[in-house]
Amino acid sequence: YFPIQVQGNFVLSDPQWISRYRTHHRVVSDFRKGHCFLAGDAAHIHSPLGGQGMNTGIQDSYNLAWKLSLVIKNLADSKILDSYQQERQSIAQNLVRSTDRAFGIIASKHKWLRILINTCVPIIIKILRPLIGNSSALPQRAFKAVSEIELNYRGRGLSSGEGSFRNKSVSTGDRVPFYPKRLEHTFGNNFHLLVFQQASTQIEVSNINNMTTIHQIIDSDSTKHIFDIYGVKNAGTILIRPDSYIAYRSDQIDMAELRLYFSKIGINLS
């Protein structure tokens, strides 16, 4: 049966060593207790199906590292660390649920489900493979899902903002979809403020703090696609976090409101 399924010349013999593998699906109730933080497998453990554990652990650390750095350097209040659990716990819970469900299907001993998995699914894949090969949309979608770069923090943690933007545009809490060339290699603890303006109504924007780099984007033929990607109609501001997620956005250029946001999340403006 095995050589037929894998279409190869294989011979199976008695194994020399067998070990029982137990899969667990758990998420801690608290990602933070005082000065103690949990990330990766210490915070959530699940079936290895899909290979999601490493990416989730890396993103846990990526989310927490820049916040810890700011607090250690006295550039932010410790309350900003509360956003770590607010942003990462629900993602871990959803991941554990989805891998548990998928593993249950794959490992099921139900007769008809086994027939479906072992017989029908390979036939369907074989039929669809030529169609999938001619389309880049599905592989790209699968890559974003497995790599977890399409996960977002909308409505949670540090995400804030208001205003009128074009439909289907990125929102606060989303991973930044595009970086102009001048933003490359400028990560670290820096925030990046994208200021969108019309040439006819351009105003001077003063810096907010030493942690924020301002990038003026004036509407023109060469920048129109940036306006479209971020959903900006005429003018506005987009604040990008050090971990490349959108923290704040507004359809107004209001530095006072932005300073209020920084103060609210615990960033020192002095």
SULCORWO-V485599 format. One record per residue. N is the residue number from 1. SS is DSSP state (@ for helix, = for strand, . for the rest). PSI is psi in degrees with one decimal (999 if undefined). D_FIRST is the distance of its C-alpha to the first C-alpha in Angstrom with 1 decimal. Layout:
((N:SS:PSI:D_FIRST) (N:SS:PSI:D_FIRST))
This chain:
((1:.:-46.3:0.0) (2:@:-49.2:3.8) (3:@:-33.3:5.7) (4:@:-43.3:5.3) (5:@:-42.5:6.3) (6:@:-3.6:8.9) (7:.:52.8:9.8) (8:.:166.2:10.8) (9:.:87.0:11.3) (10:.:149.8:10.4) (11:.:123.4:10.7) (12:.:133.2:10.5) (13:.:179.3:13.7) (14:.:129.0:15.9) (15:.:147.6:17.4) (16:.:-23.5:21.2) (17:.:134.4:22.1) (18:.:138.0:21.0) (19:.:142.7:23.1) (20:.:129.7:23.2) (21:.:128.3:23.7) (22:.:126.8:26.0) (23:.:140.7:26.5) (24:.:150.6:30.1) (25:.:100.4:31.8) (26:=:149.7:35.5) (27:=:133.1:38.5) (28:.:153.4:41.9) (29:.:-25.0:44.8) (30:.:123.0:47.0) (31:.:-13.8:46.2) (32:=:135.9:49.7) (33:=:101.4:52.2) (34:.:-119.4:55.4) (35:.:6.5:54.8) (36:=:129.0:51.2) (37:=:142.0:48.4) (38:.:140.4:44.6) (39:.:161.5:42.1) (40:@:-140.9:38.4) (41:@:-18.4:36.3) (42:@:-22.5:39.6) (43:.:-28.5:40.2) (44:=:135.8:36.8) (45:=:140.9:33.4) (46:.:-179.7:30.1) (47:.:144.1:26.3) (48:.:-0.9:25.5) (49:.:125.0:23.5) (50:.:-13.7:25.1) (51:.:37.8:27.0) (52:.:-16.2:30.3) (53:@:-45.4:31.9) (54:@:-46.4:33.4) (55:@:-39.7:34.9) (56:@:-42.3:36.3) (57:@:-40.6:37.9) (58:@:-42.6:39.4) (59:@:-32.4:40.9) (60:@:-51.4:42.3) (61:@:-38.6:44.1) (62:@:-37.2:45.2) (63:@:-38.9:46.7) (64:@:-34.2:48.6) (65:@:-48.6:49.7) (66:@:-30.0:52.4) (67:@:-44.3:53.8) (68:@:-41.6:54.2) (69:@:-44.1:55.8) (70:@:-40.3:58.4) (71:@:-43.4:59.3) (72:@:-35.1:59.6) (73:.:7.5:61.9) (74:.:29.6:63.9) (75:.:-7.9:63.1) (76:=:153.6:61.6) (77:.:152.0:62.1) (78:@:-15.2:59.4) (79:@:-20.4:58.8) (80:@:-22.8:56.6) (81:@:-20.5:54.0) (82:@:-25.3:53.6) (83:@:-17.0:51.8) (84:@:-52.1:48.9) (85:@:-40.0:47.6) (86:@:-34.2:48.6) (87:@:-31.8:46.5) (88:@:-26.0:43.4) (89:@:-45.3:42.8) (90:@:-33.6:41.8) (91:@:-42.9:39.3) (92:@:-41.3:37.7) (93:@:-42.8:37.6) (94:@:-38.4:36.0) (95:@:-45.2:33.4) (96:@:-41.4:32.5) (97:@:-45.5:32.3) (98:@:-41.8:30.0) (99:@:-34.4:27.6) (100:@:-43.5:27.6) (101:@:-44.4:26.9) (102:@:-42.6:24.0) (103:@:-37.9:22.5) (104:@:-36.6:22.9) (105:@:-47.1:20.9) (106:@:-39.5:18.0) (107:.:3.9:17.9) (108:.:143.5:18.7) (109:.:6.2:17.3) (110:.:129.1:18.8) (111:@:-52.5:16.6) (112:@:-30.7:17.8) (113:@:-37.4:17.8) (114:@:-39.6:14.1) (115:@:-41.9:13.6) (116:@:-45.5:16.1) (117:@:-44.3:14.7) (118:@:-22.8:11.1) (119:@:-54.6:12.2) (120:@:-44.5:15.9) (121:@:-46.7:16.7) (122:@:-37.3:14.8) (123:@:-42.6:16.5) (124:@:-42.3:19.8) (125:@:-41.4:19.6) (126:@:-37.6:19.0) (127:@:-40.9:22.0) (128:@:-18.4:24.2) (129:@:-45.6:23.6) (130:@:-35.6:26.4) (131:@:-40.8:28.7) (132:@:-35.9:28.2) (133:@:-25.9:28.7) (134:.:0.6:32.2) (135:.:131.8:33.2) (136:@:-13.8:34.3) (137:@:-46.3:35.0) (138:@:-47.0:31.6) (139:@:-37.8:30.5) (140:@:-40.9:34.0) (141:@:-42.5:33.7) (142:@:-39.9:30.3) (143:@:-44.7:31.9) (144:@:-36.9:34.9) (145:@:-47.1:32.9) (146:@:-38.9:30.7) (147:@:-15.5:33.7) (148:.:17.1:35.9) (149:.:-9.7:38.8) (150:.:-3.6:39.3) (151:.:149.9:40.0) (152:.:169.7:43.6) (153:.:32.8:46.4) (154:.:129.9:48.2) (155:.:11.4:50.7) (156:.:158.3:50.1) (157:.:-120.3:51.7) (158:.:0.0:53.9) (159:.:129.7:53.2) (160:=:160.6:56.4) (161:=:164.4:58.2) (162:.:175.8:59.6) (163:.:176.9:60.9) (164:.:120.3:60.0) (165:.:162.6:57.1) (166:.:150.3:55.3) (167:.:152.7:52.2) (168:.:15.5:48.7) (169:.:166.4:50.3) (170:.:156.6:49.2) (171:.:172.2:50.7) (172:.:138.1:51.8) (173:.:-12.6:48.9) (174:.:152.8:46.8) (175:=:139.8:45.7) (176:.:125.0:48.1) (177:.:-17.0:46.5) (178:.:138.6:48.9) (179:.:125.5:51.4) (180:.:154.9:54.3) (181:@:-32.1:54.6) (182:@:-6.6:57.5) (183:@:-6.9:55.3) (184:.:143.6:52.9) (185:.:30.9:53.0) (186:.:32.0:55.4) (187:.:-153.0:53.2) (188:.:-135.4:54.1) (189:.:7.5:56.2) (190:.:140.1:57.6) (191:=:156.1:57.5) (192:=:125.7:57.8) (193:=:115.3:60.0) (194:=:119.3:59.5) (195:=:110.4:62.8) (196:=:128.3:62.5) (197:=:160.6:65.9) (198:.:144.2:67.7) (199:@:-33.3:70.0) (200:@:-20.5:72.9) (201:@:29.1:72.7) (202:.:134.1:71.5) (203:.:156.5:72.7) (204:.:133.5:72.7) (205:.:123.1:70.2) (206:.:153.9:71.1) (207:.:150.6:68.7) (208:.:-47.1:67.7) (209:.:175.4:66.8) (210:.:-8.3:65.9) (211:.:-1.2:62.2) (212:=:124.0:62.0) (213:=:126.7:61.9) (214:=:135.4:63.2) (215:=:113.6:61.9) (216:=:127.7:64.0) (217:=:105.0:62.2) (218:=:133.6:64.7) (219:.:124.5:63.7) (220:.:178.4:63.6) (221:.:-34.0:61.5) (222:.:-16.2:59.7) (223:.:-0.5:59.0) (224:@:-38.1:58.3) (225:@:-27.9:54.5) (226:@:-41.9:54.9) (227:@:-43.9:57.0) (228:@:-44.0:54.2) (229:@:-41.7:51.4) (230:@:-2.1:53.3) (231:.:17.2:54.7) (232:.:130.2:58.3) (233:.:-57.3:60.8) (234:.:-51.6:64.0) (235:.:163.4:64.3) (236:=:178.4:62.6) (237:=:139.3:61.2) (238:=:121.5:57.7) (239:=:123.6:57.3) (240:=:130.6:54.3) (241:.:165.1:53.3) (242:.:-23.1:52.7) (243:.:16.6:48.9) (244:.:29.1:49.0) (245:=:151.0:49.0) (246:=:119.9:51.7) (247:=:-37.6:54.1) (248:=:146.3:56.8) (249:=:152.6:57.9) (250:=:149.9:61.0) (251:.:13.0:62.5) (252:.:154.9:65.7) (253:.:85.0:66.9) (254:.:97.1:68.3) (255:@:-30.6:68.5) (256:@:-40.9:70.1) (257:@:-36.3:67.1) (258:@:-39.2:64.7) (259:@:-37.0:66.8) (260:@:-38.4:66.6) (261:@:-47.6:62.8) (262:@:-43.0:62.8) (263:@:-38.3:65.1) (264:@:-37.9:63.0) (265:@:-4.6:59.8) (266:.:16.4:61.9) (267:=:129.4:62.4) (268:.:127.5:65.8) (269:.:-10.0:67.8) (270:.:999:70.5))
